[in-house]
Amino acid sequence: MQECNSRSTVQDYGSIPTETCVSADGASRLLQLADLAQELEAEAVAQEARELAQRVAEGRFYVACVGQFKRGKSTLLNALVGYEVVPTGFVPVTAVPTVIRFGNALHARVRMRDGLWRDIAMSDLKQYVTEELNPENKKAVEGAEVFVPSPLLSSGMCFVDTPGLGSVFTGNTATTRAFIPHIDTALVVVGADPPIAGEELALVETVGKQVQDLILVINKSDRTSDPERAAAAKFTRDILEKRLHRPMSEVFEVSAVERMEKRGPLRDWEKLLASLRHLVDDSGRTLVRAACDRGLQRLSEQLLAVINEDRDALQRPIEESERRIGLMKETISEAERSMHELKFLFMAEQHRISDLFGDRHKQFFNSAWTEAEAEFAGELPSIPLGFGPHFRRLAMHLAQEISRRKVMPWLKPEQEEGERQYRAVAARFVEMGNNFLKKLADADLSELTRMPHALDPEKGFRVRSSFIFEDFIGTAQPPSPLRWLADVFLPLVGARKVITNEAREFLRHLLEVNSACTKRCSQSH
């Protein structure tokens, strides 16, 4: 068995283990850390160290399902384990991260603020983990676990259903971000419109720097066309490869609803299952060791901070300690007020920019549609009469070409204006952030020494500022078999009129969709 030789010595309080260990040795060192934390009355560190030690000893690793709200993450996990165990719905549902792990029978339990686990009926799980019945976790649920007799989970893999990002419930996003240190690998669930939003990108980039394995899934494939999914998959892979500076694996296209209902084509479902099994067989032990390493490092740092504060407190007069406590409370209150104000200021800026580009889009579309319709009417007679389906194909291609001529020259100045608007907002918020950081520095509190000294428009943001347009969407869908037969057998003049009207509507659709598909990719800081 590999030995862990490295130690981090902390004054005269003993040693805190921090290096790589295999499961049994890693669990032992985590328990040593828990005992030391207990002696120092660092209850939170002690509890987390014991829980991680148990997870490491049992060889369990966490595959967190992450993404924007309403991507169908909960439905996907239900389909993967073969049981409808976590709640789903049409509005943002998940409020508390829920671990789905192997068990011989269906079973659920929750942990409340007192730290004790309580067994609950499966039907009662939604009372504790859903936004509807436990809004923004008002019940203070600290954890939820569901045990499922799923073969996929029998070798240590555990799924984690996380609250979706970007919903109106801001606490959900904070909950998911707080869970990041516990993630061993991620199942990143995206869609086709938009493929990956700014907040999702920031989260995945953070997780991707911590873990090596990211499994990319486009869910709800039954609701989108092949070209839309292909464009979304390419966009997602390209931007993640650029951010993480490493190649991304295949993007799996699935429909969790179809799999739950046992209907429709399999698409990439079997490939996704094979990828997860491969993860268990080839990387399971490595992921457990990595979880042990990260936990030892993180918890050691937390305990070291407790020790340093205790030492400093013993060396300070009582009056000084009381002054520092008062100053800390005042600083925290001011931080809470500032964050509350920033939230509304940021929302106002989002609405302002959204309205600005909404108005610009309307102006462009109204002008471009008039010109495009005239060009379409002028160029359509040049298409030769003939076989109905052939005429349809040429008419649709004409609509694509005209829409591209109108939209593409407009995109570049819009992108430049979007970047300019974003940088102005970023500079304003960075200035506000720097003013607040200066106040924290002036408070002269050692507990805040690990805070950054200043932000700048690039380094202070998780995602480099950019304003990105999606790829031009311009693929005409093939007509249905019935439509094809109608094109063939309708009298030529009648077929030409029907096809012309449909091509004109397709042109209008292309102009409207492509001129409206701007996506802001950098928001959080």
C-alpha positions in Angstrom: 0.0 0.0 0.0 1.3 3.4 -0.9 2.4 5.5 2.0 1.7 9.2 2.5 4.9 10.9 3.7 4.1 14.6 3.5 2.8 16.5 6.5 2.0 20.1 7.1 3.1 21.1 10.6 1.0 23.7 12.4 2.9 25.4 15.2 2.7 23.2 18.3 -0.8 21.9 17.7 0.3 18.7 15.9 0.3 17.8 12.2 -2.4 17.9 9.6 -2.1 15.3 6.7 -2.5 16.7 3.2 -1.0 14.2 0.7 -2.3 11.6 -1.7 -3.4 8.3 -0.2 -5.1 5.1 -1.2 -8.6 4.6 0.1 -7.9 3.0 3.5 -5.0 5.2 4.4 -6.8 8.2 3.1 -9.8 7.5 5.2 -7.5 7.0 8.3 -5.9 10.4 7.8 -9.2 12.1 7.3 -10.4 10.6 10.6 -7.2 11.9 12.3 -8.0 15.3 10.9 -11.6 15.0 12.3 -10.3 14.1 15.7 -7.9 17.1 15.7 -10.8 19.3 14.6 -13.0 18.0 17.3 -10.3 18.8 19.9 -10.2 22.3 18.6 -14.0 22.5 18.6 -14.1 23.0 14.8 -17.4 21.0 14.6 -18.1 21.7 10.9 -14.6 20.6 9.8 -14.8 17.5 12.0 -18.2 16.5 10.6 -17.2 17.0 6.9 -13.9 15.1 7.5 -15.8 12.1 8.9 -18.3 12.0 6.1 -15.6 12.2 3.5 -13.6 9.5 5.3 -16.7 7.2 5.1 -17.1 8.0 1.4 -13.5 7.3 0.6 -13.5 4.1 2.7 -16.5 2.8 0.7 -15.0 3.8 -2.6 -17.8 6.2 -3.5 -17.3 9.1 -6.0 -19.8 11.9 -7.0 -20.9 12.6 -10.5 -22.8 15.9 -10.3 -25.4 16.7 -12.9 -25.0 20.4 -13.5 -26.5 23.0 -15.9 -29.0 25.7 -16.3 -32.5 25.3 -14.8 -35.0 23.4 -16.9 -32.4 21.4 -18.8 -34.1 18.2 -17.6 -31.3 17.2 -15.2 -33.5 15.4 -12.7 -35.4 13.5 -15.5 -32.1 12.4 -17.0 -30.9 11.0 -13.6 -34.1 9.2 -13.1 -33.8 7.6 -16.6 -30.1 6.6 -15.9 -30.9 4.8 -12.7 -34.2 3.4 -14.0 -36.4 4.7 -11.3 -38.4 8.0 -10.8 -36.7 8.9 -7.6 -35.9 12.7 -7.7 -38.8 15.2 -8.3 -39.3 16.7 -11.8 -41.6 19.5 -13.1 -42.2 22.3 -15.4 -40.8 25.0 -13.2 -37.4 25.1 -11.4 -37.7 22.1 -9.0 -34.5 21.2 -7.2 -33.5 23.3 -4.2 -31.2 21.0 -2.3 -28.4 18.8 -3.8 -29.6 15.2 -3.7 -27.1 12.3 -3.7 -28.4 9.2 -5.5 -26.4 6.1 -4.4 -26.7 2.4 -4.5 -28.9 0.5 -2.1 -30.6 -2.9 -2.0 -34.0 -1.2 -1.9 -35.5 2.2 -2.6 -35.0 4.4 0.4 -34.5 8.1 1.2 -33.1 10.1 4.1 -32.4 13.8 4.9 -30.0 15.6 7.2 -31.2 18.7 9.0 -29.3 21.5 10.8 -28.6 19.3 13.9 -26.5 17.0 11.7 -28.6 13.9 12.2 -29.9 11.8 9.3 -33.6 11.0 9.3 -35.3 8.3 7.3 -38.2 9.5 5.2 -40.7 7.9 2.8 -39.7 8.2 -0.9 -43.0 10.1 -1.5 -42.0 12.7 1.1 -38.6 13.6 -0.6 -40.2 16.5 -2.5 -41.2 18.1 0.9 -37.5 18.7 1.6 -35.7 19.1 -1.8 -38.1 21.0 -4.1 -38.3 24.7 -4.6 -42.1 24.6 -4.4 -42.3 22.9 -0.9 -39.0 24.1 0.5 -38.4 27.5 -1.2 -34.7 28.5 -1.3 -34.2 25.7 1.4 -36.1 27.6 4.2 -36.2 24.3 6.1 -32.4 24.3 6.3 -31.9 20.8 4.9 -28.2 20.2 4.8 -28.3 17.0 2.8 -30.5 14.4 1.1 -29.7 10.9 -0.1 -31.7 8.4 -2.2 -30.7 4.7 -2.2 -31.5 2.9 -5.5 -31.0 -0.7 -6.6 -29.5 0.4 -9.9 -26.6 -1.8 -11.4 -25.1 1.4 -12.7 -24.4 2.6 -9.2 -23.3 -0.7 -7.7 -19.6 -0.1 -8.0 -19.3 3.2 -6.1 -20.6 5.9 -8.6 -23.1 8.3 -7.1 -25.2 10.8 -9.0 -25.9 14.2 -7.5 -28.9 16.2 -8.6 -28.0 19.9 -8.2 -30.2 23.0 -8.3 -30.3 24.6 -11.7 -28.4 27.8 -12.5 -29.9 31.0 -13.7 -33.5 30.8 -12.3 -35.1 33.6 -10.3 -34.2 31.7 -7.2 -30.7 33.1 -6.6 -30.1 30.8 -3.6 -30.2 27.8 -5.8 -27.2 29.0 -7.8 -25.3 29.7 -4.6 -26.1 26.2 -3.3 -24.8 24.6 -6.5 -21.6 26.7 -6.3 -21.1 25.7 -2.7 -21.2 22.0 -3.7 -18.4 22.4 -6.2 -15.6 21.2 -3.9 -17.4 17.9 -3.5 -17.7 17.2 -7.2 -15.4 14.4 -8.6 -16.7 14.5 -12.1 -19.6 16.3 -13.9 -22.4 15.4 -16.1 -22.9 18.7 -18.0 -26.5 18.9 -19.4 -27.0 21.6 -22.1 -29.7 22.3 -24.6 -29.9 23.6 -28.2 -31.3 27.0 -27.4 -29.1 28.3 -25.9 -26.4 25.6 -26.1 -24.6 26.9 -22.9 -25.4 30.1 -21.1 -22.9 32.4 -19.4 -23.5 31.2 -15.8 -23.3 27.6 -16.9 -20.0 28.3 -18.7 -18.6 29.9 -15.5 -19.6 26.9 -13.4 -18.3 24.3 -15.8 -15.0 26.2 -16.2 -14.6 26.2 -12.4 -15.5 22.5 -12.1 -13.3 21.6 -15.1 -10.2 23.1 -13.4 -10.9 20.8 -10.5 -11.7 17.5 -12.2 -10.6 15.9 -15.5 -13.7 14.1 -16.6 -16.6 16.1 -18.0 -19.5 14.2 -19.7 -21.4 16.5 -22.1 -25.1 15.7 -22.8 -27.7 17.5 -25.0 -31.0 16.6 -23.5 -34.5 17.0 -24.9 -33.2 15.9 -28.4 -36.7 15.0 -29.4 -37.7 18.7 -29.4 -34.9 20.0 -31.7 -33.8 19.3 -35.3 -30.6 17.5 -36.3 -29.0 20.8 -37.5 -29.8 22.6 -34.3 -28.3 19.8 -32.2 -25.2 19.6 -34.4 -24.7 23.4 -34.1 -25.2 23.3 -30.3 -22.8 20.4 -29.8 -20.1 22.1 -31.9 -20.6 25.4 -30.0 -20.4 23.7 -26.6 -17.3 21.7 -27.4 -15.5 24.6 -29.0 -16.1 27.0 -26.2 -15.2 24.5 -23.5 -12.1 23.4 -25.3 -11.1 27.1 -25.5 -11.8 27.8 -21.9 -10.3 24.6 -20.4 -7.4 24.3 -22.9 -8.0 20.6 -23.5 -10.0 18.5 -25.9 -13.6 17.6 -24.9 -15.2 14.2 -25.4 -18.2 13.4 -27.6 -21.4 15.3 -26.9 -24.2 12.7 -26.3 -27.7 13.5 -27.7 -30.5 12.0 -25.7 -34.1 12.4 -24.7 -34.5 11.5 -21.0 -38.3 11.7 -21.3 -38.4 9.2 -24.2 -36.2 6.8 -22.1 -38.5 7.2 -19.1 -41.5 6.5 -21.2 -39.7 3.7 -23.2 -40.4 5.2 -26.6 -38.7 6.9 -29.5 -35.2 6.3 -30.9 -32.3 5.5 -28.6 -30.1 8.2 -30.1 -26.8 8.2 -28.1 -28.4 6.6 -25.0 -26.3 3.4 -25.1 -23.2 5.4 -25.8 -23.9 7.6 -22.7 -24.4 4.5 -20.5 -21.2 2.9 -21.9 -19.3 6.1 -21.1 -20.5 6.1 -17.5 -19.5 2.4 -17.1 -16.1 3.1 -18.6 -15.7 5.9 -16.0 -16.4 3.5 -13.2 -14.1 0.8 -14.5 -11.2 2.9 -15.6 -11.3 6.0 -13.3 -13.3 5.1 -10.2 -10.4 4.5 -7.9 -8.5 7.5 -9.2 -11.6 9.7 -8.6 -11.9 8.5 -5.0 -8.2 9.2 -4.4 -8.5 12.7 -5.9 -11.6 13.4 -3.7 -9.4 12.3 -0.7 -6.6 14.6 -1.7 -8.8 17.7 -2.3 -10.7 17.1 0.9 -7.5 16.8 3.0 -6.1 20.0 1.4 -9.4 22.0 1.8 -10.2 20.8 5.3 -6.6 21.3 6.5 -6.6 24.9 5.3 -9.9 25.5 7.1 -8.6 24.0 10.3 -5.4 25.9 10.0 -7.4 29.1 9.8 -9.3 28.1 13.0 -6.0 27.4 14.7 -4.5 30.7 13.7 -7.5 32.6 14.8 -7.6 30.8 18.2 -3.9 31.6 18.7 -4.4 35.2 17.8 -7.4 35.5 20.0 -5.3 34.2 23.0 -2.7 36.8 22.3 -5.2 39.7 22.1 -6.8 41.6 25.0 -10.5 40.9 25.6 -11.3 44.5 24.6 -9.5 44.0 21.3 -11.3 40.8 20.6 -14.6 42.5 21.3 -13.7 45.3 19.0 -12.7 42.8 16.2 -16.0 40.9 16.7 -18.0 44.2 16.4 -16.0 45.2 13.4 -16.5 41.8 11.8 -20.2 42.0 12.3 -20.3 45.5 10.8 -18.2 44.3 7.8 -20.5 41.3 7.2 -23.6 43.5 7.4 -22.1 45.9 5.0 -21.2 43.0 2.7 -24.7 41.7 2.8 -26.1 45.1 2.0 -23.6 45.6 -0.9 -24.4 42.2 -2.4 -28.1 43.0 -2.2 -27.7 46.3 -3.9 -25.4 44.8 -6.5 -27.9 42.1 -7.3 -30.5 44.7 -8.3 -28.1 46.9 -10.1 -26.9 44.0 -12.1 -30.4 42.9 -12.9 -31.2 46.5 -14.0 -28.1 46.5 -16.3 -29.2 43.1 -17.8 -32.7 44.5 -18.5 -31.2 47.7 -20.0 -28.9 45.8 -22.4 -31.6 43.3 -23.2 -34.0 46.1 -24.1 -31.4 47.9 -26.0 -30.6 45.0 -28.3 -34.3 44.0 -28.4 -35.0 47.5 -30.0 -32.0 47.2 -32.3 -33.2 43.8 -33.4 -36.7 45.0 -34.1 -35.4 47.9 -36.2 -33.1 45.6 -38.2 -35.8 43.0 -38.8 -38.4 45.5 -39.9 -36.0 47.0 -42.4 -34.3 43.8 -43.5 -37.6 41.9 -44.0 -39.0 44.5 -46.4 -35.8 44.4 -48.5 -35.5 40.6 -48.3 -39.1 40.1 -49.3 -38.6 42.3 -52.3 -35.4 40.5 -53.3 -37.1 37.2 -52.9 -39.9 38.2 -55.2 -37.5 39.6 -57.7 -35.2 36.5 -57.8 -37.8 33.8 -57.6 -38.9 34.0 -61.3 -35.3 33.0 -62.2 -35.8 29.6 -60.7 -36.8 27.2 -63.6 -40.2 25.5 -63.5 -40.1 21.8 -63.2 -40.4 18.9 -60.8 -42.1 20.1 -57.6 -39.6 18.8 -55.0 -36.7 20.3 -57.1 -38.4 23.7 -57.2 -38.9 23.5 -53.4 -35.3 22.8 -52.8 -34.2 25.7 -55.0 -36.7 28.1 -53.4 -35.6 27.2 -49.9 -31.9 27.7 -50.9 -32.8 31.1 -52.3 -34.4 32.0 -48.9 -31.2 30.9 -47.1 -28.9 32.9 -49.4 -31.0 36.1 -49.1 -31.2 35.8 -45.3 -27.4 35.2 -45.1 -26.8 38.3 -47.2 -28.9 40.4 -44.9 -27.9 39.1 -41.5 -24.1 38.4 -41.8 -23.0 42.1 -42.5 -25.2 43.2 -39.5 -23.7 40.7 -37.0 -20.2 42.2 -36.8 -21.2 45.7 -35.7 -23.8 44.2 -33.3 -21.1 42.0 -31.8 -18.8 45.1 -31.4 -21.6 47.1 -29.8 -22.4 44.2 -27.4 -18.8 43.9 -26.4 -18.6 47.7 -25.8 -21.8 47.6 -23.7 -20.5 44.7 -21.7 -17.1 46.2 -21.0 -18.7 49.4 -19.7 -20.9 47.4 -17.3 -17.9 45.2 -16.3 -15.8 48.3 -15.6 -18.5 49.8 -13.4 -19.0 46.7 -11.3 -15.2 46.1 -11.0 -14.9 49.7 -9.7 -17.7 49.0 -7.1 -16.0 45.7 -6.2 -12.6 47.4 -5.7 -14.2 50.1 -3.5 -15.7 47.4 -1.3 -12.4 45.4 -1.2 -10.6 48.5 -0.1 -13.0 48.9 2.8 -12.3 45.3 3.8 -8.6 45.9 3.7 -8.9 49.0 5.8 -10.8 47.0 8.4 -7.4 45.2 9.2 -9.0 41.9 10.0 -6.7 38.9 9.6 -9.6 36.7 8.7 -10.0 38.6 5.4 -6.3 38.4 4.4 -7.1 35.7 1.8 -9.5 38.0 0.0 -8.3 39.5 -3.3 -6.8 43.0 -3.0 -8.3 44.2 -6.3 -10.3 43.2 -9.3 -9.8 44.1 -12.9 -12.2 43.7 -15.9 -10.5 40.4 -16.9 -8.9 38.8 -13.9 -11.7 39.7 -11.6 -14.2 37.7 -13.6 -14.6 34.0 -13.9 -15.2 34.2 -17.6 -13.2 36.5 -19.9 -15.5 39.2 -21.2 -16.9 38.5 -24.6 -20.1 38.9 -26.6 -20.7 35.9 -28.8 -23.2 35.3 -31.6 -24.3 31.7 -32.3 -23.5 30.1 -35.6 -25.8 31.2 -38.4 -28.8 28.8 -38.5 -29.8 28.3 -42.1 -30.6 24.7 -42.8 -33.9 24.0 -44.4 -35.7 20.9 -43.1 -36.6 18.3 -45.7 -40.3 18.1 -46.4 -42.4 15.4 -44.9 -43.3 12.4 -47.2 -46.8 13.8 -47.5 -45.6 17.2 -48.4 -43.2 15.7 -51.0 -46.1 13.8 -52.6 -48.2 16.9 -52.6 -45.3 18.7 -54.4 -45.3 16.0 -57.0 -49.0 15.6 -57.7 -50.4 19.1 -57.2 -50.9 20.9 -60.5 -47.7 22.8 -61.2 -49.1 26.3 -60.6 -50.8 25.2 -57.4 -47.6 23.6 -56.1 -45.5 26.6 -57.1 -47.8 28.9 -55.1 -47.7 26.7 -52.0 -43.9 26.3 -52.1 -43.4 30.0 -52.7 -45.4 30.9 -49.7 -43.6 28.4 -47.5 -40.2 29.6 -48.8 -41.2 33.2 -48.0 -42.2 32.2 -44.4 -38.9 30.3 -44.1 -37.0 33.4 -45.2 -38.9 35.4 -42.5 -38.1 32.8 -39.9 -34.4 32.8 -40.8 -34.1 36.5 -40.6 -35.9 36.7 -37.2 -34.1 33.7 -35.5 -30.6 34.5 -36.7 -30.8 38.2 -35.9 -32.2 37.4 -32.4 -29.7 34.7 -31.3 -27.2 36.8 -29.4 -25.8 35.2 -26.3 -24.1 37.0 -23.4 -21.3 34.7 -22.2 -19.8 36.5 -19.2 -22.0 37.7 -16.3 -20.8 36.4 -13.0 -17.9 37.7 -11.0 
